[in-house]
Amino acid sequence: NNSRTEITEIVLRLVQTNLWSPVEATDLLKRLVEKCQDDTAVLKTLHIIELYHVSEAWQDENGRTVCQFLESVTPEDLLKELDCLMRKENNKSLEIVLDEIREGGWLDDIALKKVHDIVKAVQDQIKKQESDADTKAQGDEEIIELQKHLEKLCRAVHQCKHWWPRVTQMISWCLLALSKSGNLLEMETGEGKSCVIAMFAAMRVMKGEKVDIVSSSSVLSQRDAQEWEKFYKVFNITVDTNTDKATDESRYKCYQSDIVYGTVETFAADFLRQDFEQKNIRPNRKFQCIIVDEVDFLLLDHGVQLTYLSSDITSLQHLSPVLAMIWSAVSQYALVATNSKTFLRGPPLPFYRTLYDMIDTETLNIENPIQLLQIAEDNGLVPLGFTQDLFTSDKNKLKHLINSVNQDTMLSFFSTVEQYLPYQFIPYILDNQGCLHINLSSNKEEKLQTSKDAPTVPFLVLEDGLCCSLYESEDIINPSIVENIRQHIYFTSSDGKIQDRLSMPGFLQGLIEEKLATWIQNAFIAIKLQEGREYLVQNNQILPVDFKSTGIVELNKKWGDGLQQFLEMKHLLTLSTMSTITNFISNVSYFRKYKGQIYGTTGTLGTESDLQFLIELYPSLSACRIPSFNRKKLFEIKGILKNSTEEWKDSISSVLKKQINPTTYRNGRAALVICEDINIAREIHEMITGEVPGKAILYIRNDNEVSNISDYVLSPGDVIVATNLAGRGTDIRVSKEVNDNGGLFVILTFLSQSTRVELQAFGRTARKGQPGSVQCILCSNKVPLTLQGTKNIDDLKDRRDLFAKQKVKHVMKYDIPEVILREKLFSEYCKILFSVYQEITDKEDRTIAVAIMNEYWGTWLQIKSEQIVQLKEIQLLNNLQTDIGKAKYKSETNESPLSSIYHYIRIANQMLFDEKIEESARLFKKAMDLDKTWAAIAFYNHAYCTIRQRKENYLEDSITDLEEAKKSLLSFTEAWLVTAQLVMMSNHASNTSNEKSNFQKNTDIKCQVLKFFEKNITSTIKKLEEIKER
């Protein structure tokens, strides 16, 4: 019975995957039953057919179909001969591969003939075992030259790797070599893209060019550079990687190499170091040829990505109290969800106060929450006199009274209050797992369906008289938070400060008012981001994770616009100063620097809309899909869609065990389980550890000791649990026994963001002509909200792909124009900046002038962010010319373009170092007059200048300056203590450890530094007074 169940399951899979029609599958099964001696033989035969992805249309080299083959063999020889037939299946010939390319319409006959002539000549030479240098080739000079190059390269590969490049690799190389203006090739995963890239790069170097090779991650770039270094040495070609260079000297040395492997972020950052920062990184390296591995990821998924070098600006330290105030307000909210909907939950408040906050009290003439409580008393929901008692009670009795109201009473209250207010209230309660459930009577549900006039208001009913507002979006909350924070900020000037409000330097007013709403949005994003999914916390740092595409932990990336700081507050880490973006370059602009000499390979080039997107961005590119060198033996099992997390995990576990454990018709296999993020991977790994017969390997980090999963060779029973880190460009090695038993089995446990990303994950198996199988096992409550509600896994993928197509259109219509505008503005700014580099010869003076200009430009860019999104190009370019011109003039005359005291202090400090005491004192005085609240350093150093000048009453004047410095220090101390208090209060519930957090330790150090400075000033004043009395 078990055998027949298994037989039925395999036949169903053959039909479900469209390899066989129901009629033909039934006929096949009938023939097998008649031919085979027992059910086990039938099972083993069906297993081979499934394993090698044999369809009803399959034919062997003699033109026999499967059914015809069955008729030609004896029952005793059936399994042996069928297995032998599958294993010895020949690779495709040159002619067959070119015919498949021709059928796809990718190349014309002229190009195909050139490729044929080159590859055929090289194949003939290789068959002779030795290169015949005296052979006189016939035909076109270009063809002859490429024949010679290809032969040399193939022999070098054989010398280093002990195998010859396959016909598909030679064809791919030819297409790249013949292209004059860039070419993108789709080569299926496992077809040897890295070999094609290395051979093509070597040829371009031999022609006198420098070649840059871009990978999707630092792991892959370092792997490929090491793997092909010996090959390059055959031709005396030098190679290096730029992703592991930490100093400018090492970067300079790297770019002296003929070939440099790296990521686009590192190439772009090094370009900015050279071009924007004027460092000596790649001074003589031209943009001659770039080869992009995983071209779909870099040109499609990350096409509009901006790379920038962060600019730390001293004055932005003043933003910490504002960010802490935002975090204090926003952290009162939390995410809660039903099975299909997510809300932001407000802070728990007395039920009548929650109601007051949820309705339009001004229109309804409700002046006080107590008026709403009176409704409860009037309807007997709370005792008589309850409202009066609440109004007159002390704090402890007040809490007791509120807590006496139970959940049922509150639910009745919200139902009753609908008779008084023009709203329909939708109450939710929490279950034991923290999931929201709507709590409506049948009458209320009917009323909701029929009445559409009154607005609906959702809320969460807790226990003890407390409720929470529920918001479908933070956009509803943002305006009130913005207004509240604005009311609590005072921008200082020469007049001093107003008590009971948070003081901010006046020159930051424009920036704060423009960016406040954006910072609040990012604070809500910080609440939503999950550790172990979008980021990690390590060594007192927030490390972003590219979990959607590569799974890479991005060690050198920081989030902007306050998001980094909010996450640091969330985890009580040392608070960094917000950086300003003053320089940037998009992937599009960087690739365009190669003037069409862009070459790339990928396993998944994408849909027609994806290709159209690429052609619009890079008009000179052509593309071609390369057939596989052998018939693809990937078997995709019909996917599973579960409704709950528990069912989903159980399904993963049962499917995994079934696939890797031995059966009656095969021995054990190995598996790869790809999870959406680090947290889920850890959960799945913990679940299967001890449950699988082999090793359970966790692969979630690219920066630790298990960073190269390719070092492992998986045996039957072994399982790798990984993130997308194993889903692109990673070669998972398995033993011969695993391949004999069906190859690697891949489970994809989440819905990838596109078919391309999904196919990359599937491409970890059935590589290099070996068999393999894959299956999607998804959970409906883990797919994006926009896709939830779909019951069928195929429909789910169709809707996913539709959204992906719409996203490409959105990028082309909105994102690309915005990126291009930003880069136009940056280009205009750079023209003025470079004139500063040329006009100022003194290194220190130039450094200060450039820093001041960059700070002005970075602030200008942020203040104009809304106009940039609105694409007001002409207006922005005109404003930029005028504003930057004025800023440059002010900088040249030792004036601050931003009216920032720190500009004056920085210039004055340099003049003080140069012994220009008079001019230094004048600039310190400007800072003091501009904003005395924050001018502690200016007062202190001005006192020093006054003593050095020894003018009339210099001792009294210097003492006065030092007293003002002490007052100013109080503002710094107060600002930091406010920051610390707000952050600690916001994290009070989560901070249960007795050990001080990094944030607290850093607070102590800052306070100690300020106290030491104050003590130094006090001591100096005392000594000056003693001198004065002599």
Stockholm file with secondary structure:
# STOCKHOLM 1.0

chainA/1-1030         NNSRTEITEIVLRLVQTNLWSPVEATDLLKRLVEKCQDDTAVLKTLHIIELYHVSEAWQDENGRTVCQFLESVTPEDLLKELDCLMRKENNKSLEIVLDEIREGGWLDDIALKKVHDIVKAVQDQIKKQESDADTKAQGDEEIIELQKHLEKLCRAVHQCKHWWPRVTQMISWCLLALSKSGNLLEMETGEGKSCVIAMFAAMRVMKGEKVDIVSSSSVLSQRDAQEWEKFYKVFNITVDTNTDKATDESRYKCYQSDIVYGTVETFAADFLRQDFEQKNIRPNRKFQCIIVDEVDFLLLDHGVQLTYLSSDITSLQHLSPVLAMIWSAVSQYALVATNSKTFLRGPPLPFYRTLYDMIDTETLNIENPIQLLQIAEDNGLVPLGFTQDLFTSDKNKLKHLINSVNQDTMLSFFSTVEQYLPYQFIPYILDNQGCLHINLSSNKEEKLQTSKDAPTVPFLVLEDGLCCSLYESEDIINPSIVENIRQHIYFTSSDGKIQDRLSMPGFLQGLIEEKLATWIQNAFIAIKLQEGREYLVQNNQILPVDFKSTGIVELNKKWGDGLQQFLEMKHLLTLSTMSTITNFISNVSYFRKYKGQIYGTTGTLGTESDLQFLIELYPSLSACRIPSFNRKKLFEIKGILKNSTEEWKDSISSVLKKQINPTTYRNGRAALVICEDINIAREIHEMITGEVPGKAILYIRNDNEVSNISDYVLSPGDVIVATNLAGRGTDIRVSKEVNDNGGLFVILTFLSQSTRVELQAFGRTARKGQPGSVQCILCSNKVPLTLQGTKNIDDLKDRRDLFAKQKVKHVMKYDIPEVILREKLFSEYCKILFSVYQEITDKEDRTIAVAIMNEYWGTWLQIKSEQIVQLKEIQLLNNLQTDIGKAKYKSETNESPLSSIYHYIRIANQMLFDEKIEESARLFKKAMDLDKTWAAIAFYNHAYCTIRQRKENYLEDSITDLEEAKKSLLSFTEAWLVTAQLVMMSNHASNTSNEKSNFQKNTDIKCQVLKFFEKNITSTIKKLEEIKER
#=GR chainA/1-1030 SS CHHHHHHHHHHHHHHHTTSSCHHHHHHHHHHHHHHSSSHHHHHHHHHHHHHTTCCTTCCCTTCCCHHHHHHHSCTTTHHHHHHHHHHTCCCCCHHHHHHHHHHHTCSCHHHHHHHHHHHHHHHHHHHTSSCCTTCCCCSCHHHHHHHHHHHHHHHHHHHHHSSCCCHHHHHHHHHHHHCSSCEEEEECTTSCHHHHHHHHHHHHHHTTCCEEEEESSHHHHHHHHHHHHHHHHTTTCCEEESTTCCSHHHHHHHTTSSEEEEEHHHHHHHHHHHHTSCCSSSTTCCCCEEEEETHHIIIIITTTCEECCEEECGGGGGGHHHHHHHHHHHTTCEEEECSSCEEEECCCEEHHHHHHHHSCHHHHTCCCHHHHHHHHHHTTSSCTTHHHHHHHCCHHHHHHHHHTSCHHHHHHHHHHGGGTSSCEEEEEEECTTSCEEECCCHHHHHHHHHCCSSCEEEEEECSTTEEEEEESCGGGTHHHHHHHHHHTEEEEBTTBCCTTSEEEEGGGHHHHHHHHHHHHHHHHHHHHCCBTTTEEEETTEEEEEETTTTCEECTTCCCCTTHHHHHHHHTTCCCCCCEEECCCEEHHHHHHTTTTCEEEEESCCCCHHHHHHHHHHSTTCEEEEECCSSCCCEEEEEEEEESSHHHHHHHHHHHHHHHHSCCSSCCCCCEEEECSSHHHHHHHHHHHTTTSSSCEEEECCSSSTTCCGGGCEECTTCEEEECGGGTSSCCCEECHHHHHTTCCEEEECSCCSSHHHHHHHHTTSSCTTCCEEEEEEEEGGGSCGGGTTCCCHHHHHHHHHHHHHHHHHHIIIIIHHHHHHHHHHHHHHHHHHHHHHHHCCSHHHHHHHHHHHHHHHHHHHHHTHHHHHTTCHHHHHHHHHHHHHHHHHHHHTTCCTTCCHHHHHHHHHHHHHTTCHHHHHHHHHHHHHHCGGGCHHHHHHHHHHHHHHTCTTHHHHHHHHHHHHHHHHHHHHHHHHHHHHHHHHHTTTTCCCSSCCHHHHHHHHHHHHHHHHHHHHHHHHHHHHHHHHC
#=GC SS_cons          CHHHHHHHHHHHHHHHTTSSCHHHHHHHHHHHHHHSSSHHHHHHHHHHHHHTTCCTTCCCTTCCCHHHHHHHSCTTTHHHHHHHHHHTCCCCCHHHHHHHHHHHTCSCHHHHHHHHHHHHHHHHHHHTSSCCTTCCCCSCHHHHHHHHHHHHHHHHHHHHHSSCCCHHHHHHHHHHHHCSSCEEEEECTTSCHHHHHHHHHHHHHHTTCCEEEEESSHHHHHHHHHHHHHHHHTTTCCEEESTTCCSHHHHHHHTTSSEEEEEHHHHHHHHHHHHTSCCSSSTTCCCCEEEEETHHIIIIITTTCEECCEEECGGGGGGHHHHHHHHHHHTTCEEEECSSCEEEECCCEEHHHHHHHHSCHHHHTCCCHHHHHHHHHHTTSSCTTHHHHHHHCCHHHHHHHHHTSCHHHHHHHHHHGGGTSSCEEEEEEECTTSCEEECCCHHHHHHHHHCCSSCEEEEEECSTTEEEEEESCGGGTHHHHHHHHHHTEEEEBTTBCCTTSEEEEGGGHHHHHHHHHHHHHHHHHHHHCCBTTTEEEETTEEEEEETTTTCEECTTCCCCTTHHHHHHHHTTCCCCCCEEECCCEEHHHHHHTTTTCEEEEESCCCCHHHHHHHHHHSTTCEEEEECCSSCCCEEEEEEEEESSHHHHHHHHHHHHHHHHSCCSSCCCCCEEEECSSHHHHHHHHHHHTTTSSSCEEEECCSSSTTCCGGGCEECTTCEEEECGGGTSSCCCEECHHHHHTTCCEEEECSCCSSHHHHHHHHTTSSCTTCCEEEEEEEEGGGSCGGGTTCCCHHHHHHHHHHHHHHHHHHIIIIIHHHHHHHHHHHHHHHHHHHHHHHHCCSHHHHHHHHHHHHHHHHHHHHHTHHHHHTTCHHHHHHHHHHHHHHHHHHHHTTCCTTCCHHHHHHHHHHHHHTTCHHHHHHHHHHHHHHCGGGCHHHHHHHHHHHHHHTCTTHHHHHHHHHHHHHHHHHHHHHHHHHHHHHHHHHTTTTCCCSSCCHHHHHHHHHHHHHHHHHHHHHHHHHHHHHHHHC
//
